[in-house]
Every structure is written in structure tokens, then in C-alpha cells.
Amino acid sequence: MVTKISERNISGYAFNRKEEWLQAIGLKEMPKYINWTKTFLLFDQLSKALYTPSWSDDEYLLSSFFRNVYRESASIGRSLHINIPEPSHFPGKQYFAPFASGILDIGKKLTRGT
């Protein structure tokens, strides 16, 4: 059923005849792994930032904060096939809307199931 994979410092297992197994159990692709701890920590950080009085009405400050959590957000987004835009493409407060849209997409996908 599986083959052990050993490459340098990486070891793990892979399905033999993966496509056949996916078809047999009715899946189109392998389920994605979601690191729930990192996901909940990210949403906790976002919630705190959005409800901090001095930040909640300032798109520039929130955009700066969003830039700081980009890596975590992008990682979670990739696991769900959601693209979180890179901050370097949006100067100043212009990053607020694209980042917020990506985070909302993550939230919607998590509530519907993956």
C-alpha cells in the first residue's frame, strides 16, 4: 500500500497507486493538512488587532500588522488553495483590502469544510 521514502533528513511514506486509492474512496485529490494550532493563533492575532481601539479604525496600522502576519497567512492559504497577496505589491494602506479579502476566503472555506 505504501512505500517508505528516505531523502536526506526527510523520511515518510507515500501511497503506491495513489490515483487508484483516491478513486476507490471517492476523492479527487489528497486531503490537505490544516495546522489548526497555527490557524487559530493567526485568527486570534487578527481578532486582537481588529479590536484594539487605536488600530480598529486605522487601515494603515492594520495593513502594517497584516504585513507582519503574511507568512503565516500565506501558508494557511496555500493549504486551502487560496492566494494571499504579497504585501510588496500594495504600498501603505492599499494592502488592507486584498489581505482582508484573502483572510475572509480562508474563513469561508474553513466553515464550509475542505
C-alpha beads as a LAMMPS data file, in Angstrom:
LAMMPS data file: protein, C-alpha beads

114 atoms
113 bonds

1 atom types
1 bond types

-500.0 500.0 xlo xhi
-500.0 500.0 ylo yhi
-500.0 500.0 zlo zhi

Masses

1 110.0

Atoms # bond

1 1 1 0.000 0.000 0.000
2 1 1 2.762 2.454 0.902
3 1 1 6.430 2.933 0.200
4 1 1 8.897 4.360 2.698
5 1 1 10.632 7.464 1.383
6 1 1 14.007 8.451 2.738
7 1 1 15.727 11.517 1.336
8 1 1 18.459 13.186 3.363
9 1 1 16.746 14.421 6.527
10 1 1 13.233 13.755 5.266
11 1 1 11.559 10.442 5.859
12 1 1 7.971 9.489 5.398
13 1 1 5.610 7.348 3.419
14 1 1 3.814 7.668 0.088
15 1 1 0.869 5.779 -1.367
16 1 1 1.530 3.224 -4.053
17 1 1 -1.011 3.616 -6.869
18 1 1 -2.355 6.785 -5.231
19 1 1 -4.821 7.542 -8.049
20 1 1 -6.415 4.118 -7.691
21 1 1 -6.839 4.552 -3.936
22 1 1 -8.306 8.027 -4.309
23 1 1 -10.801 6.727 -6.846
24 1 1 -11.680 3.765 -4.611
25 1 1 -12.517 6.001 -1.648
26 1 1 -14.213 8.661 -3.780
27 1 1 -11.735 11.523 -3.578
28 1 1 -10.399 13.675 -6.413
29 1 1 -7.221 14.637 -4.569
30 1 1 -5.422 14.001 -1.325
31 1 1 -6.963 15.908 1.586
32 1 1 -4.890 18.887 2.632
33 1 1 -3.373 19.075 6.071
34 1 1 -4.502 22.082 8.045
35 1 1 -2.396 23.089 11.012
36 1 1 -5.242 24.093 13.294
37 1 1 -2.954 25.439 16.004
38 1 1 -1.354 27.938 13.609
39 1 1 -4.748 28.755 12.104
40 1 1 -6.352 29.533 15.453
41 1 1 -3.314 31.533 16.579
42 1 1 -3.478 33.612 13.389
43 1 1 -7.198 34.301 13.826
44 1 1 -6.585 35.170 17.473
45 1 1 -3.901 37.693 16.476
46 1 1 -6.146 39.163 13.794
47 1 1 -9.047 39.435 16.205
48 1 1 -6.937 41.241 18.793
49 1 1 -5.620 43.681 16.179
50 1 1 -9.077 44.372 14.766
51 1 1 -10.490 45.111 18.217
52 1 1 -7.636 47.210 19.551
53 1 1 -9.139 50.721 19.711
54 1 1 -6.168 52.594 18.252
55 1 1 -5.891 50.122 15.344
56 1 1 -9.504 49.257 14.573
57 1 1 -10.142 52.474 12.621
58 1 1 -6.719 52.829 11.009
59 1 1 -6.238 50.904 7.757
60 1 1 -2.581 51.917 7.615
61 1 1 -1.764 50.395 11.025
62 1 1 -3.758 47.273 10.225
63 1 1 -2.008 46.963 6.864
64 1 1 1.324 47.107 8.684
65 1 1 0.151 44.374 11.035
66 1 1 -1.101 42.291 8.083
67 1 1 2.354 42.517 6.538
68 1 1 3.786 41.042 9.749
69 1 1 1.472 38.014 9.627
70 1 1 1.728 37.489 5.861
71 1 1 3.880 34.338 6.046
72 1 1 1.536 32.513 8.409
73 1 1 -1.489 33.632 6.411
74 1 1 0.032 32.621 3.085
75 1 1 0.954 29.199 4.464
76 1 1 -2.593 28.543 5.628
77 1 1 -3.949 29.936 2.368
78 1 1 -1.762 27.607 0.287
79 1 1 -3.074 24.579 2.138
80 1 1 -6.597 25.654 1.148
81 1 1 -5.728 26.775 -2.409
82 1 1 -6.289 30.433 -1.513
83 1 1 -3.817 33.059 -2.616
84 1 1 -2.931 35.698 -0.053
85 1 1 -1.470 38.645 -1.999
86 1 1 2.112 39.597 -1.317
87 1 1 2.486 42.852 0.622
88 1 1 5.195 44.160 -1.726
89 1 1 2.547 44.672 -4.432
90 1 1 0.493 47.082 -2.314
91 1 1 2.036 50.206 -0.757
92 1 1 0.805 51.606 2.539
93 1 1 -2.821 51.099 3.438
94 1 1 -3.619 49.659 -0.005
95 1 1 -2.729 46.231 1.401
96 1 1 -5.705 46.251 3.776
97 1 1 -8.453 45.199 1.316
98 1 1 -6.611 42.448 -0.612
99 1 1 -5.282 40.847 2.571
100 1 1 -8.658 41.071 4.328
101 1 1 -10.339 39.500 1.301
102 1 1 -7.903 36.570 1.387
103 1 1 -8.462 36.047 5.109
104 1 1 -12.228 36.123 4.624
105 1 1 -11.845 33.494 1.886
106 1 1 -9.895 31.314 4.331
107 1 1 -12.622 31.718 6.939
108 1 1 -15.350 30.839 4.455
109 1 1 -13.512 27.757 3.235
110 1 1 -12.869 26.553 6.792
111 1 1 -16.514 26.959 7.771
112 1 1 -17.726 25.077 4.696
113 1 1 -15.147 22.332 5.122
114 1 1 -12.261 21.359 2.898

Bonds

1 1 1 2
2 1 2 3
3 1 3 4
4 1 4 5
5 1 5 6
6 1 6 7
7 1 7 8
8 1 8 9
9 1 9 10
10 1 10 11
11 1 11 12
12 1 12 13
13 1 13 14
14 1 14 15
15 1 15 16
16 1 16 17
17 1 17 18
18 1 18 19
19 1 19 20
20 1 20 21
21 1 21 22
22 1 22 23
23 1 23 24
24 1 24 25
25 1 25 26
26 1 26 27
27 1 27 28
28 1 28 29
29 1 29 30
30 1 30 31
31 1 31 32
32 1 32 33
33 1 33 34
34 1 34 35
35 1 35 36
36 1 36 37
37 1 37 38
38 1 38 39
39 1 39 40
40 1 40 41
41 1 41 42
42 1 42 43
43 1 43 44
44 1 44 45
45 1 45 46
46 1 46 47
47 1 47 48
48 1 48 49
49 1 49 50
50 1 50 51
51 1 51 52
52 1 52 53
53 1 53 54
54 1 54 55
55 1 55 56
56 1 56 57
57 1 57 58
58 1 58 59
59 1 59 60
60 1 60 61
61 1 61 62
62 1 62 63
63 1 63 64
64 1 64 65
65 1 65 66
66 1 66 67
67 1 67 68
68 1 68 69
69 1 69 70
70 1 70 71
71 1 71 72
72 1 72 73
73 1 73 74
74 1 74 75
75 1 75 76
76 1 76 77
77 1 77 78
78 1 78 79
79 1 79 80
80 1 80 81
81 1 81 82
82 1 82 83
83 1 83 84
84 1 84 85
85 1 85 86
86 1 86 87
87 1 87 88
88 1 88 89
89 1 89 90
90 1 90 91
91 1 91 92
92 1 92 93
93 1 93 94
94 1 94 95
95 1 95 96
96 1 96 97
97 1 97 98
98 1 98 99
99 1 99 100
100 1 100 101
101 1 101 102
102 1 102 103
103 1 103 104
104 1 104 105
105 1 105 106
106 1 106 107
107 1 107 108
108 1 108 109
109 1 109 110
110 1 110 111
111 1 111 112
112 1 112 113
113 1 113 114
